[in-house]
């Protein structure tokens, strides 16, 4: 298996996909919503706290589950600074796992299922490329654009957070920090690869793009569970949690790719495509 051959599949698919707004649209819409809406909440929270008679405090369960280093960081901050700091740097972090999953799921759903819809699957499977090269090429056409969008969204989010929180924290720059850099450049690629791998496998087995897209939407549920757990104070993003996520998803990525190559049978795909 060679990367050069896999890139042939990537180049072919990307030329087709970038002209289809049904596929490219979510790559733009979802990151923009997250990048813009979350900082707006950060702006509104201090404004609401300034209303006479209104008081916001960190829930006890959430505070108790904060990493020790975070408790030390917010010591000495007023209530407004604590709330903005925790929301901007910790509470909103899991939302950035949704960006690569949702963006890549649309692209990955089109990988083989889209070829079936366009009646081009026979020509693709007739190429001399190995099964691993075909799978890797299909994964890359989803992985590369989704990660570029995630990196751009993170850069925009960091800029907006720093601008809106500049006065509140006396000119202190909040982002990027080491925790977020590990999240964006280590965790999100591992999560995206696992999601893409599963979606590509689904795309191989189903008959069309819409069916693959509907099934791939279920991949967002584990991330939503993570967000709700954080809201309920059951867990909080910290160095230990990020390390566990990185190791866990790297192992899962290897398992998914191995499973994908073992389930990839050209004859069965051709029969289902007819």
C-alpha positions as CSV (number, residue, x, y, z in Angstrom):
1,X,0.0,0.0,0.0
2,X,1.4,3.4,-1.0
3,X,0.3,6.9,-0.1
4,X,0.8,8.0,-3.7
5,X,-1.8,5.7,-4.9
6,X,-4.2,6.7,-2.1
7,X,-3.8,10.3,-3.1
8,X,-5.0,9.5,-6.6
9,X,-8.3,8.5,-5.0
10,X,-8.2,11.7,-2.9
11,X,-7.6,14.0,-5.9
12,X,-10.4,12.4,-7.9
13,X,-13.0,12.6,-5.1
14,X,-12.1,16.1,-4.0
15,X,-12.5,17.5,-7.5
16,X,-16.0,16.1,-7.6
17,X,-17.0,17.0,-4.0
18,X,-16.0,20.6,-4.0
19,X,-18.6,21.4,-6.7
20,X,-21.4,19.8,-4.6
21,X,-22.8,22.2,-2.1
22,X,-24.9,19.5,-0.5
23,X,-21.7,18.0,0.7
24,X,-19.5,21.1,1.1
25,X,-22.2,23.3,2.8
26,X,-22.0,21.6,6.2
27,X,-18.2,22.1,6.1
28,X,-18.9,25.8,6.3
29,X,-22.1,26.1,8.2
30,X,-21.4,23.9,11.3
31,X,-18.0,25.5,12.1
32,X,-19.3,29.0,11.6
33,X,-22.2,28.4,14.0
34,X,-19.9,27.0,16.7
35,X,-17.2,29.6,16.2
36,X,-19.6,32.5,16.3
37,X,-22.3,31.4,18.7
38,X,-20.1,30.2,21.5
39,X,-18.2,33.5,21.9
40,X,-21.5,35.3,21.8
41,X,-22.6,33.3,24.8
42,X,-19.3,34.4,26.5
43,X,-20.2,38.0,25.8
44,X,-23.8,37.6,27.0
45,X,-22.9,35.9,30.3
46,X,-21.0,38.9,31.8
47,X,-23.8,41.2,30.5
48,X,-26.4,39.1,32.3
49,X,-24.4,39.0,35.5
50,X,-24.3,42.8,35.5
51,X,-28.1,42.9,35.7
52,X,-29.1,44.0,39.2
53,X,-30.5,41.2,41.3
54,X,-28.9,38.6,39.0
55,X,-26.2,36.2,40.4
56,X,-24.4,33.4,38.7
57,X,-22.2,31.0,40.5
58,X,-20.4,27.9,39.4
59,X,-22.5,24.8,40.3
60,X,-21.0,22.9,43.2
61,X,-20.8,19.6,41.4
62,X,-19.0,21.2,38.5
63,X,-16.5,23.0,40.8
64,X,-15.8,19.8,42.7
65,X,-14.9,18.0,39.5
66,X,-12.6,20.7,38.2
67,X,-8.9,19.6,37.8
68,X,-6.7,20.8,40.7
69,X,-4.7,23.0,38.3
70,X,-7.9,24.7,37.1
71,X,-9.0,25.4,40.7
72,X,-5.7,27.0,41.3
73,X,-6.0,29.1,38.1
74,X,-9.4,30.6,39.0
75,X,-8.5,31.3,42.6
76,X,-8.6,35.0,43.2
77,X,-10.9,35.7,40.2
78,X,-14.3,37.3,40.6
79,X,-17.5,35.4,39.8
80,X,-17.7,36.9,36.3
81,X,-14.1,36.0,35.4
82,X,-14.5,32.5,36.8
83,X,-17.6,31.8,34.8
84,X,-16.1,33.1,31.5
85,X,-12.8,31.4,32.1
86,X,-14.4,28.0,32.7
87,X,-16.9,28.3,29.9
88,X,-14.4,29.6,27.3
89,X,-11.5,27.3,28.1
90,X,-13.2,24.1,29.4
91,X,-17.0,23.9,29.1
92,X,-17.0,24.7,25.3
93,X,-14.1,22.4,24.5
94,X,-16.1,19.3,23.6
95,X,-18.1,21.3,21.0
96,X,-15.0,21.3,18.9
97,X,-15.1,17.5,18.7
98,X,-18.4,17.9,16.8
99,X,-16.9,20.0,14.0
100,X,-14.6,17.3,12.5
101,X,-17.2,14.6,13.1
102,X,-20.1,16.4,11.4
103,X,-18.0,17.8,8.6
104,X,-16.3,14.6,7.8
105,X,-19.4,12.4,8.2
106,X,-21.0,14.1,5.1
107,X,-17.9,13.6,3.0
108,X,-17.3,10.1,4.3
109,X,-20.9,9.1,3.6
110,X,-20.4,10.0,0.0
111,X,-17.2,7.9,-0.3
112,X,-18.6,4.6,-1.6
113,X,-22.3,5.2,-1.3
114,X,-22.0,8.3,-3.5
115,X,-20.1,6.2,-6.1
116,X,-23.0,3.8,-6.1
117,X,-25.5,6.6,-6.7
118,X,-23.4,8.1,-9.5
119,X,-22.9,4.6,-11.1
120,X,-19.2,5.0,-10.9
121,X,-18.4,2.3,-8.4
122,X,-17.7,-0.4,-11.0
123,X,-14.9,1.8,-12.6
124,X,-13.4,2.6,-9.2
125,X,-13.3,-1.1,-8.1
126,X,-11.8,-2.1,-11.4
127,X,-8.7,-0.1,-10.8
128,X,-5.5,-1.9,-9.9
129,X,-5.4,-0.1,-6.5
130,X,-5.3,-2.4,-3.4
131,X,-8.2,-2.4,-0.9
132,X,-6.1,-0.6,1.6
133,X,-5.2,2.2,-0.9
134,X,-8.9,2.6,-1.8
135,X,-9.9,2.9,1.8
136,X,-7.1,5.2,2.7
137,X,-7.8,7.5,-0.2
138,X,-11.5,7.6,0.8
139,X,-10.6,8.4,4.4
140,X,-8.1,11.2,3.4
141,X,-10.7,13.0,1.2
142,X,-12.9,13.3,4.4
143,X,-10.1,13.8,6.9
144,X,-8.0,16.5,5.3
145,X,-10.8,19.0,4.6
146,X,-12.5,18.4,7.9
147,X,-9.3,19.0,9.8
148,X,-8.5,22.2,7.9
149,X,-11.9,23.5,8.7
150,X,-11.4,22.5,12.4
151,X,-8.1,24.3,12.6
152,X,-9.5,27.5,11.0
153,X,-12.5,27.4,13.3
154,X,-10.2,27.1,16.3
155,X,-8.1,30.0,15.1
156,X,-11.3,32.2,14.7
157,X,-12.7,31.0,18.1
158,X,-9.4,31.9,19.8
159,X,-9.3,35.3,18.3
160,X,-12.9,36.1,19.2
161,X,-12.5,34.9,22.8
162,X,-9.3,36.9,23.3
163,X,-10.9,40.0,21.9
164,X,-14.1,39.7,24.0
165,X,-12.3,38.8,27.2
166,X,-9.4,41.2,26.8
167,X,-10.8,44.0,29.0
168,X,-12.3,41.5,31.6
169,X,-9.0,39.9,32.2
170,X,-6.9,43.0,32.1
171,X,-5.3,42.3,28.7
172,X,-4.5,38.7,29.4
173,X,-4.6,36.4,26.3
174,X,-6.6,33.2,27.1
175,X,-6.2,31.2,24.0
176,X,-4.4,29.2,22.6
177,X,-3.1,27.3,25.6
178,X,-1.5,23.9,25.9
179,X,-4.7,22.1,26.8
180,X,-6.5,23.4,23.7
181,X,-3.5,22.8,21.4
182,X,-3.6,19.1,22.6
183,X,-7.3,19.0,22.0
184,X,-7.3,20.5,18.5
185,X,-4.1,18.9,17.2
186,X,-4.1,15.5,18.9
187,X,-7.6,14.6,20.1
188,X,-9.7,15.9,17.2
189,X,-7.7,14.2,14.5
190,X,-7.9,10.9,16.4
191,X,-11.7,11.3,16.9
192,X,-12.2,12.3,13.2
193,X,-10.3,9.3,11.9
194,X,-12.4,6.9,14.0
195,X,-15.6,8.6,12.9
196,X,-14.5,8.6,9.2
197,X,-13.4,5.0,9.3
198,X,-16.8,3.9,10.7
199,X,-18.7,6.0,8.2
200,X,-16.7,4.7,5.2
201,X,-17.4,1.2,6.4
202,X,-21.1,2.0,6.6
203,X,-20.8,3.6,3.1
204,X,-19.4,0.4,1.7
205,X,-22.3,-1.7,3.1
206,X,-25.3,0.5,2.4
207,X,-26.9,1.2,-1.0
208,X,-26.9,5.0,-1.2
209,X,-25.6,8.3,0.1
210,X,-28.7,9.3,2.1
211,X,-28.8,6.0,4.0
212,X,-25.1,6.3,4.9
213,X,-25.5,10.0,6.0
214,X,-28.4,9.1,8.3
215,X,-26.5,6.3,10.0
216,X,-23.3,8.4,10.3
217,X,-25.3,11.1,12.2
218,X,-25.4,8.7,15.1
219,X,-21.6,9.3,15.6
220,X,-22.5,12.7,17.2
221,X,-24.3,11.0,20.1
222,X,-21.1,10.0,22.1
223,X,-19.9,13.6,21.9
224,X,-23.3,14.9,23.1
225,X,-23.0,12.5,26.0
226,X,-19.6,13.9,26.8
227,X,-21.1,17.5,26.8
228,X,-24.0,16.5,29.0
229,X,-21.7,14.8,31.4
230,X,-19.6,17.9,31.7
231,X,-22.7,20.1,32.2
232,X,-23.8,17.7,35.0
233,X,-20.4,18.0,36.6
234,X,-19.6,14.3,36.1
235,X,-16.3,15.1,34.4
236,X,-14.2,18.0,33.2
237,X,-11.6,18.4,30.4
238,X,-8.1,18.2,31.8
239,X,-4.7,16.8,31.0
240,X,-5.6,13.3,32.2
241,X,-8.9,13.1,30.3
242,X,-7.2,14.3,27.1
243,X,-4.4,11.7,27.5
244,X,-7.0,9.0,27.9
245,X,-9.0,10.2,24.8
246,X,-5.8,10.3,22.7
247,X,-4.7,6.8,23.6
248,X,-8.2,5.4,23.4
249,X,-9.0,6.8,20.0
250,X,-5.6,6.0,18.5
251,X,-6.2,2.3,19.4
252,X,-9.8,2.6,18.0
253,X,-8.4,4.1,14.8
254,X,-6.2,1.1,14.2
255,X,-9.0,-1.3,15.0
256,X,-11.4,0.5,12.6
257,X,-8.9,0.5,9.7
258,X,-8.1,-3.1,10.2
259,X,-11.8,-4.0,10.4
260,X,-12.5,-1.9,7.3
261,X,-9.9,-3.7,5.2
262,X,-11.2,-7.1,6.3
263,X,-14.8,-6.2,5.5
264,X,-13.9,-4.6,2.1
265,X,-15.0,-7.2,-0.5
266,X,-15.2,-5.9,-4.1
267,X,-17.4,-8.6,-5.3
268,X,-20.1,-8.0,-2.7
269,X,-20.0,-4.3,-3.3
270,X,-20.5,-4.7,-7.0
271,X,-23.5,-7.1,-6.4
272,X,-25.1,-4.6,-4.0
273,X,-24.5,-1.7,-6.4
274,X,-26.5,-3.4,-9.2
